[in-house]
Amino acid sequence: MTLDTSGRVLQGWNPEQPESWDAKIAWRTLIITTYSLFIGFTTWYLVSAIAPQLNQIGFSFSKTQLYWLSSASGLSAGFSRLLFMFLPPIIGTRKMVTISSFILALPMIGWFFAVLNPETPYWWMLVLSVAGGIGGGIFSGYMPSTGYFFPKAKSGTALGLQAGIGNFGVSFIQLVAPLLMGLSLFGVKAAPQIKPDGSEIWVHTPAIFMVPWTILAGVLAWVYLKDVPVKANFRQQMDIFGNTNTWVMTLIYLATFGAFSGFAAQFALMVNNIFGADSDLAATFPAEDLPKGAAFAFLGPLISAAMRAAWGPLCDKFGGAIWTFVSCAGMAVSTAVAALFLNPDDPSDFWWFLGAMLVMFFFTGLGNAGTFKQMPMIFDRRQAGGVIGWTAAIAAFGPFVVGVLVSSVGPVAFYWGCVVFFAICAALTWVFYARPRAPFPG
């Protein structure tokens, strides 16, 4: 069938045949959907930037409530990904990205008004966190959709760029939000919140700042995106669960992306509670000697996202499995080192902890790139899209899992549990995918 790109649906589209593939359309789709995904991740992690500030501006939430507030968005992201994973072959790329982009504006507007009033009830804060989690949910629709547009030989690069740049939304909002909180934008000179030290802060500013950008993403998607003729109903897509590789890759991706998303969401709170103003060290050491979680929260996600984007071409060249194995092994070792400093006697212990955690984030980036190269190689095109969506959905529960376990069993037990889990995933990767004559090399 001759390639026809004149309509909204690309007729005769087949990325594996050069005469049936249009690189310009593929890369244009990647750029627009990646831009929208970036906005989605900023929406998802906006709560992680706001939560550490709430008790400084008149709210009175407990440590457990704050952990749950940051965790709720991860719970929402996971469940919404279970929906989004089925959408690409049902409604198509154009409608999915357009509608999703416009929906992202709603939790941003909600956060803007909620933090202006310290009487805002906790349950409404939880609702906004859940709504923001949809920004993480779109990942399971966007990534499979992008897989339809590129040949397998370029899938590592394309998916690595999309996921990596999209993941930058996490570090962007955690880095930029504290700066924006020092400003009053768009003439919205609402009464500033007053911190205990008497300084003024506008915690609502980051939320309203992002609204025009997500509206722009929706407009671009509607005007410029097209659909590919890949169709499957809900029942047809369930066949992925009969494949053993689906479940193995789910565990492995839970280790890589689950660790990235979970530790990124809770890092600022953990630093404050273990080393900072809310820790036992605060009774002995002056406040100026204690680290502030918000000042470091962006570093881990930044490193991980950069590695995910940069490693895509290397995965195309050497295969994804070997990098996934290196990732899981490296995560086990670096997490074990970080666990040694979770009962600090001095604020200087924080720097060892931070160094180990940044190394851990580095390895999550390698693993995220490796797994997304593996899946298009292990499964056929339609199944690969479903598996990418499914594994991403389960891994999106990372912020919820980390928040709940850290607050219930404590950081030390949780960290050592992660060490064991990462080591198991390294063994699975080696046995199934990375060793010589592995049954499913990728």
Secondary structure, 3 states (H helix, E strand, C coil): CCCECCCCECECCCCCCHHHCCHHHHHHHHHHHHHHHHHHHHHHHHHHHHHHHHCCCCCCCCHHHHHHHHHHHHHHHHHHHHHHCCCHHHHCHHHHHHHHHHHCHHHHHHHHHHCCCCCCCHHHHHHHHHHHCHHHHCHHHHHHHHHCCCCHHHHHHHHHHHHHHHHHHHHHHHHHHHHHCCCCCCCCCCCCEECCCCCEECCCHHHHHHHHHHHHHHHHHHHHCCECCCCCCHHHHHHHHHCHHHHHHHHHHHHHHHHHHHHHHHHHHHHHHHCCCCCHHHHCCCHHHCCCHHHCCCHHHHHHHHHHHHCHHHHHHHCCHHHHHHHHHHHHHHHHHHHCCCCCCCCCHHHHHHHHHHHHHHHHHHHHHHHHHHHHHHCCHHHHHHHHHHHHHHHCCHHHHHHHHHHHHCHHHHHHHHHHHHHHHHHHHHHHHHCCCCCCCC
